């Protein structure tokens, strides 16, 4: 009886789903920040080159 109740219990599934969503959002944020960092590096390099340094 307890095993059947355990199989029907879905309360932990919600926590796992929220964890997966948070992980996906984290990966997306990291990718975006890395892309912005690369663009900023290129911009500052261009400014430095333009100033003759």
C-alpha positions, 0 to 999 in steps of 0.5 A, a space after each residue: 500500500 505504501 509503495 503505491 502511494 509513493 508512486 502516485 505522489 507527485 509533490 517532488 516532481 514540481 521541485 524537480 521541474 522548478 530546478 530544471 527551469 532554473 538551470 535552463 535560465 542560468 545557462 541562457 544568462 551565462 551565454 548572453 553575458 559571455 556574448 556581451 563580454 566579447 562585444 565589449 572587448 571588441 569595442 574597447 579594442 577598437 577605441 584603443 586602436 582609434 586613439 593610437 594606443 
